[in-house]
Amino acid sequence: MKIRIALCALFLSGGVVNAPAFAQATDTALLIGGCQGCHGVSGQGGHGIPSIKATHSRDEFAALMRAFSANERPGTIMGRISRGYTPEQIALLAAHYARPQ
Ligand code: HEC
């Protein structure tokens, strides 16, 4: 019981899972960490995963993410993933991955 209370306190203090901090993350390196596992270190794609490396303009990239989150664009996984990011975070991701303006 004591262990459960301690774990609960640790969780509530943000010691184990700090989800709110991640939800507000504005650090691009942290954000792209959530994409690299599938899209590759530089977004090059492969193994059936499309490249996102300089394949779209910033506006197109952000629009794609919005379309996934609104279920307007079919996908296996991107609907769920895109809903995990704020518009500000999507703008940072777009700035990172999109073609140079
Ligand atoms: C679990 C694997 C996975 C992760 C993690 C992932 N993606 Fe994807 N992504 C996919 C797959 C698969 C597709 C193809 C659409 C689908 O099936 O959902 C895709 C498609 C896309 C597309 C559309 C590309 C195009 O030209 O059609 C964009 C943009 C994109 N992902 C951005 C991201 C970003 C940004 C992140 C990180 C926040 C991310 N993805 C994380 C698997 C992933």
py3Dmol code that shows the C-alpha trace and the ligand (Angstrom):
import py3Dmol

protein = """\
ATOM      1  CA  MET A   1       0.000   0.000   0.000  1.00  0.00           C
ATOM      2  CA  LYS A   2       2.774   2.407   0.934  1.00  0.00           C
ATOM      3  CA  ILE A   3       4.455   1.690  -2.362  1.00  0.00           C
ATOM      4  CA  ARG A   4       1.224   2.446  -4.245  1.00  0.00           C
ATOM      5  CA  ILE A   5       0.836   5.770  -2.451  1.00  0.00           C
ATOM      6  CA  ALA A   6       4.457   6.640  -3.172  1.00  0.00           C
ATOM      7  CA  LEU A   7       4.052   5.762  -6.849  1.00  0.00           C
ATOM      8  CA  CYS A   8       0.857   7.778  -7.001  1.00  0.00           C
ATOM      9  CA  ALA A   9       2.609  10.787  -5.458  1.00  0.00           C
ATOM     10  CA  LEU A  10       5.492  10.400  -7.880  1.00  0.00           C
ATOM     11  CA  PHE A  11       3.059  10.221 -10.799  1.00  0.00           C
ATOM     12  CA  LEU A  12       1.080  13.240  -9.649  1.00  0.00           C
ATOM     13  CA  SER A  13       4.230  15.260  -9.135  1.00  0.00           C
ATOM     14  CA  GLY A  14       5.211  14.513 -12.715  1.00  0.00           C
ATOM     15  CA  GLY A  15       8.221  12.473 -11.664  1.00  0.00           C
ATOM     16  CA  VAL A  16       7.430   9.480 -13.870  1.00  0.00           C
ATOM     17  CA  VAL A  17       5.174  10.611 -16.680  1.00  0.00           C
ATOM     18  CA  ASN A  18       5.129  14.283 -17.410  1.00  0.00           C
ATOM     19  CA  ALA A  19       2.457  14.272 -20.090  1.00  0.00           C
ATOM     20  CA  PRO A  20       1.382  17.913 -19.690  1.00  0.00           C
ATOM     21  CA  ALA A  21       4.957  19.065 -20.230  1.00  0.00           C
ATOM     22  CA  PHE A  22       5.202  16.979 -23.401  1.00  0.00           C
ATOM     23  CA  ALA A  23       1.822  18.245 -24.599  1.00  0.00           C
ATOM     24  CA  GLN A  24       3.209  21.754 -24.433  1.00  0.00           C
ATOM     25  CA  ALA A  25       6.641  20.920 -25.781  1.00  0.00           C
ATOM     26  CA  THR A  26       8.002  23.523 -28.145  1.00  0.00           C
ATOM     27  CA  ASP A  27      11.389  21.884 -28.514  1.00  0.00           C
ATOM     28  CA  THR A  28      11.625  20.673 -32.122  1.00  0.00           C
ATOM     29  CA  ALA A  29      14.178  17.988 -31.247  1.00  0.00           C
ATOM     30  CA  LEU A  30      11.745  16.515 -28.734  1.00  0.00           C
ATOM     31  CA  LEU A  31       8.819  16.737 -31.156  1.00  0.00           C
ATOM     32  CA  ILE A  32      10.545  15.017 -34.070  1.00  0.00           C
ATOM     33  CA  GLY A  33      11.523  12.196 -31.733  1.00  0.00           C
ATOM     34  CA  GLY A  34       7.895  11.137 -32.066  1.00  0.00           C
ATOM     35  CA  CYS A  35       8.233  10.807 -35.848  1.00  0.00           C
ATOM     36  CA  GLN A  36      11.708   9.374 -36.351  1.00  0.00           C
ATOM     37  CA  GLY A  37      10.892   5.837 -35.243  1.00  0.00           C
ATOM     38  CA  CYS A  38       8.695   5.388 -38.318  1.00  0.00           C
ATOM     39  CA  HIS A  39       9.719   8.078 -40.803  1.00  0.00           C
ATOM     40  CA  GLY A  40      13.446   7.667 -40.199  1.00  0.00           C
ATOM     41  CA  VAL A  41      16.019   9.909 -38.568  1.00  0.00           C
ATOM     42  CA  SER A  42      15.728  12.607 -41.214  1.00  0.00           C
ATOM     43  CA  GLY A  43      12.159  11.830 -42.318  1.00  0.00           C
ATOM     44  CA  GLN A  44      13.292   9.876 -45.352  1.00  0.00           C
ATOM     45  CA  GLY A  45      10.741   7.093 -44.811  1.00  0.00           C
ATOM     46  CA  GLY A  46      11.188   3.513 -46.015  1.00  0.00           C
ATOM     47  CA  HIS A  47       9.704   0.075 -45.370  1.00  0.00           C
ATOM     48  CA  GLY A  48       6.296   1.271 -46.525  1.00  0.00           C
ATOM     49  CA  ILE A  49       6.394   4.524 -44.546  1.00  0.00           C
ATOM     50  CA  PRO A  50       6.250   7.617 -46.784  1.00  0.00           C
ATOM     51  CA  SER A  51       9.044  10.177 -46.807  1.00  0.00           C
ATOM     52  CA  ILE A  52       8.183  13.468 -45.116  1.00  0.00           C
ATOM     53  CA  LYS A  53      11.591  14.983 -45.784  1.00  0.00           C
ATOM     54  CA  ALA A  54      11.077  18.144 -47.856  1.00  0.00           C
ATOM     55  CA  THR A  55       8.160  16.547 -49.701  1.00  0.00           C
ATOM     56  CA  HIS A  56       5.664  19.344 -48.977  1.00  0.00           C
ATOM     57  CA  SER A  57       5.530  23.067 -48.329  1.00  0.00           C
ATOM     58  CA  ARG A  58       4.911  24.120 -44.728  1.00  0.00           C
ATOM     59  CA  ASP A  59       1.271  24.874 -45.470  1.00  0.00           C
ATOM     60  CA  GLU A  60       0.742  21.546 -47.220  1.00  0.00           C
ATOM     61  CA  PHE A  61       2.442  19.693 -44.375  1.00  0.00           C
ATOM     62  CA  ALA A  62       0.285  21.375 -41.714  1.00  0.00           C
ATOM     63  CA  ALA A  63      -2.827  20.793 -43.840  1.00  0.00           C
ATOM     64  CA  LEU A  64      -1.970  17.081 -44.105  1.00  0.00           C
ATOM     65  CA  MET A  65      -1.640  16.821 -40.329  1.00  0.00           C
ATOM     66  CA  ARG A  66      -4.974  18.602 -39.842  1.00  0.00           C
ATOM     67  CA  ALA A  67      -6.634  16.356 -42.422  1.00  0.00           C
ATOM     68  CA  PHE A  68      -5.360  13.243 -40.644  1.00  0.00           C
ATOM     69  CA  SER A  69      -6.615  14.485 -37.274  1.00  0.00           C
ATOM     70  CA  ALA A  70     -10.035  15.362 -38.720  1.00  0.00           C
ATOM     71  CA  ASN A  71     -10.283  11.895 -40.339  1.00  0.00           C
ATOM     72  CA  GLU A  72     -10.481  13.603 -43.718  1.00  0.00           C
ATOM     73  CA  ARG A  73      -7.402  11.779 -44.952  1.00  0.00           C
ATOM     74  CA  PRO A  74      -7.347   7.992 -44.682  1.00  0.00           C
ATOM     75  CA  GLY A  75      -4.481   6.418 -42.838  1.00  0.00           C
ATOM     76  CA  THR A  76      -3.565   3.506 -40.648  1.00  0.00           C
ATOM     77  CA  ILE A  77      -1.918   5.412 -37.820  1.00  0.00           C
ATOM     78  CA  MET A  78      -1.510   9.119 -38.614  1.00  0.00           C
ATOM     79  CA  GLY A  79      -5.033  10.045 -37.501  1.00  0.00           C
ATOM     80  CA  ARG A  80      -4.232   9.063 -33.940  1.00  0.00           C
ATOM     81  CA  ILE A  81      -0.714  10.467 -34.028  1.00  0.00           C
ATOM     82  CA  SER A  82      -1.668  13.837 -35.485  1.00  0.00           C
ATOM     83  CA  ARG A  83      -4.297  14.380 -32.782  1.00  0.00           C
ATOM     84  CA  GLY A  84      -1.518  14.369 -30.203  1.00  0.00           C
ATOM     85  CA  TYR A  85      -0.083  17.697 -31.335  1.00  0.00           C
ATOM     86  CA  THR A  86      -1.215  21.292 -30.894  1.00  0.00           C
ATOM     87  CA  PRO A  87      -1.400  23.652 -33.891  1.00  0.00           C
ATOM     88  CA  GLU A  88       1.764  25.340 -32.597  1.00  0.00           C
ATOM     89  CA  GLN A  89       3.598  22.013 -32.439  1.00  0.00           C
ATOM     90  CA  ILE A  90       2.408  21.112 -35.942  1.00  0.00           C
ATOM     91  CA  ALA A  91       3.784  24.438 -37.176  1.00  0.00           C
ATOM     92  CA  LEU A  92       7.169  23.530 -35.640  1.00  0.00           C
ATOM     93  CA  LEU A  93       7.062  20.072 -37.233  1.00  0.00           C
ATOM     94  CA  ALA A  94       6.127  21.611 -40.576  1.00  0.00           C
ATOM     95  CA  ALA A  95       8.994  24.095 -40.309  1.00  0.00           C
ATOM     96  CA  HIS A  96      11.369  21.226 -39.631  1.00  0.00           C
ATOM     97  CA  TYR A  97      10.233  18.762 -42.300  1.00  0.00           C
ATOM     98  CA  ALA A  98       8.856  20.939 -45.087  1.00  0.00           C
ATOM     99  CA  ARG A  99      10.708  22.056 -48.220  1.00  0.00           C
ATOM    100  CA  PRO A 100      12.773  25.182 -47.652  1.00  0.00           C
ATOM    101  CA  GLN A 101      10.526  28.175 -48.387  1.00  0.00           C
TER     102      GLN A 101
END
"""
ligand_1 = """\
43
HEC
C 3.903 4.505 -35.998
C 4.563 5.003 -37.190
C 4.469 6.491 -37.472
C 4.821 7.541 -36.663
C 5.348 7.482 -35.237
C 4.612 8.745 -37.438
N 4.138 8.443 -38.667
Fe 3.601 9.778 -40.130
N 3.010 8.240 -41.305
C 3.030 6.903 -40.966
C 2.318 6.144 -41.970
C 2.135 4.627 -41.968
C 1.856 7.062 -42.907
C 0.930 6.791 -44.109
C -0.490 7.193 -43.692
C -1.057 6.230 -42.662
O -1.141 5.015 -42.961
O -1.441 6.672 -41.548
C 2.338 8.379 -42.481
C 2.113 9.543 -43.186
C 2.526 10.796 -42.773
C 2.373 12.013 -43.528
C 1.759 12.137 -44.921
C 2.856 11.974 -45.961
C 2.298 12.082 -47.357
O 2.952 12.705 -48.207
O 1.211 11.528 -47.623
C 2.864 13.024 -42.784
C 2.911 14.499 -43.129
C 3.345 12.439 -41.558
N 3.139 11.080 -41.593
C 3.923 13.157 -40.552
C 4.323 12.606 -39.342
C 4.858 13.370 -38.247
C 5.080 14.873 -38.270
C 5.107 12.503 -37.233
C 5.608 12.818 -35.854
C 4.812 13.780 -35.115
C 4.742 11.175 -37.701
N 4.282 11.276 -38.987
C 4.860 10.017 -36.956
C 3.610 6.351 -39.843
C 4.038 7.081 -38.745
"""
view = py3Dmol.view(width=600, height=400)
view.addModel(protein, "pdb")
view.setStyle({"model": 0}, {"cartoon": {"style": "trace"}})
view.addModel(ligand_1, "xyz")
view.setStyle({"model": 1}, {"stick": {}})
view.zoomTo()
view.show()
